Amino acid sequence: MRKVVKFGGSSLASAAQFEKVGAIVRAESSRRFVVPSAPGKRYAKDTKVTDMLYGCYALAAEDKDFSLELRAIKERYEEIINGLKLELSLDNEFVKIESNFKAHAGKDYAASRGEYLNGIIMAAYLGFEFVDAAEVVKFKEDGEFDAQLTNDILSERLKNMPNAVIPGFYGSNPDGSVRTFSRGGSDITGSIVAKAVQADVYENWTDVSGFLIADPRIIPNPEKIETITYRELRELSYMGASVLHEEAIFPVRREGIPINIRNTNDPDDSGTWIVESTCQKSKYIITGIAGKKGFCSINIEKDMMNSEIGFGRKVLQAFEDNGISFEHVPSGIDTLTVFVHQDEFMDKEQNVVSAIHRLADPDMVDIEADLALIAVVGRGMKSMRGTAARIFAALSHADINIRMIDQGSSELNIIIGVRNEDFESAIRAIYNMFVLVQL
């Protein structure tokens, strides 16, 4: 058995959290490769080290004095080192960081130092070998992640290592400069390492006991998801569920490696298993509910639209020409609606409308703002009749007007559009219908 274990920032925010992580890693010899994040918040009003680094570098980029800010960052790490009673000094590392900040090494370099330094501490604490991610995680000239080159280098580097710590979140460009993934990118690094070592399991440790059916900020103490497929996870992550970075599933999905979301503060909880496919039935018809606010719809009407070849392409070209991606495109016989992010669309709305008229010659174009999209996802919906009807009933009972409903051909998810102000009420209504009614 070979496991890759990734720990999030909250799991590594202090020496006490490090000790929990150490106990978890040492509990199973199969946990051979560790991917740490930068230290997160120790308490509610604390600042994440990554944010401290961004702030520190912002001063350096303007050639202002940043010594106090860098000292505060160093003290965060020294607090962890002293708490763990390690014979370790990061003095030389901070001399390098100070020099590179003064030389304007870039925001990516600055942000990456959080994971880099935490990786050094973690390796010393566990007695594992440290592997700098800049040496094994590679990006192309255009900034795209180079999956094949990374896999070749990383698998060769780790082939004969019994144990290793590889910091998350960053890698390097062809010229050797540091490049980071988007925020939460340590999840991606963990997945990349799992693929490279052909792991049996990728454990992703965080501060929650797996995926929840709905956002706990909206639903008090929502039920946990025991098992979820990659496809279900992709749908929920895209629509706002944020336990795992949505791009983290791709490297392991292709290899059939399951992901286990676990809680560092409750290691006995089995968490949530993310798998390619399963014969296990969901406890409920739905697997999860997630959504986002801040959309607008562009409604295009034209008589006999359905018989006009290329009409949809012409409409979508108006968005493409203005650099706007669309979310959903439900349509009828004489109508077609395009949902887009409102903040991306607002400044270009009249250009898009003009382009639609020029390219597609519609009878009418109407815009509706301040909409929210909610995804109801579940592999169990495919074999269960009346799911959409129950959603309609739940929202109708809550006096919520549905602005749009769209179901994919896979029957894995149903997307509902509602007004922004109805977003939370809609999620509560759907959760009550599919979860609480069955409890």
Number of C-alpha atoms within 10 A of each C-alpha: 10 17 22 29 30 31 26 22 26 22 28 26 23 21 19 14 19 25 16 16 23 14 14 16 19 12 10 12 12 18 21 20 27 26 28 33 31 28 26 20 17 16 10 6 7 9 13 19 25 22 14 18 21 18 17 25 28 18 16 21 16 11 13 12 12 19 13 10 16 18 12 15 19 17 12 14 22 19 13 21 23 12 14 16 11 13 9 13 12 14 11 9 14 17 11 11 17 18 12 16 22 18 12 17 17 18 19 19 23 26 26 26 22 27 26 25 22 26 27 21 25 26 21 17 18 18 12 19 18 19 19 19 24 22 15 22 29 27 25 14 11 8 14 11 19 14 14 11 14 20 21 13 16 22 18 14 15 17 11 8 12 12 19 22 28 31 32 35 30 28 26 22 20 12 9 12 14 25 24 24 20 12 11 20 20 30 29 26 26 30 29 26 30 29 25 23 19 18 23 18 23 29 23 26 28 22 17 18 23 25 29 23 25 26 21 11 9 13 17 10 12 17 17 18 22 21 21 24 19 22 20 20 22 19 22 27 18 16 20 17 23 14 19 21 18 22 16 20 25 16 21 26 19 10 15 18 21 22 27 22 27 26 21 25 17 14 15 11 14 14 24 22 21 26 21 18 14 12 5 9 12 17 15 18 19 23 31 28 26 23 24 18 22 16 23 25 24 19 18 24 20 18 13 10 20 16 10 11 9 11 18 15 11 18 24 20 18 21 22 13 11 14 12 17 15 14 12 16 16 14 16 10 12 15 19 20 21 20 23 23 21 18 11 15 20 13 10 14 16 11 14 24 20 13 20 21 17 13 16 21 17 18 13 14 18 11 14 14 17 15 24 23 25 25 25 29 25 25 23 17 21 13 10 11 9 10 18 16 9 14 20 18 16 21 21 14 10 15 13 19 14 15 14 17 17 15 15 9 8 8 14 20 26 20 19 21 26 22 21 17 13 19 20 17 16 26 23 19 20 23 23 15 16 19 18 13 8 10 7
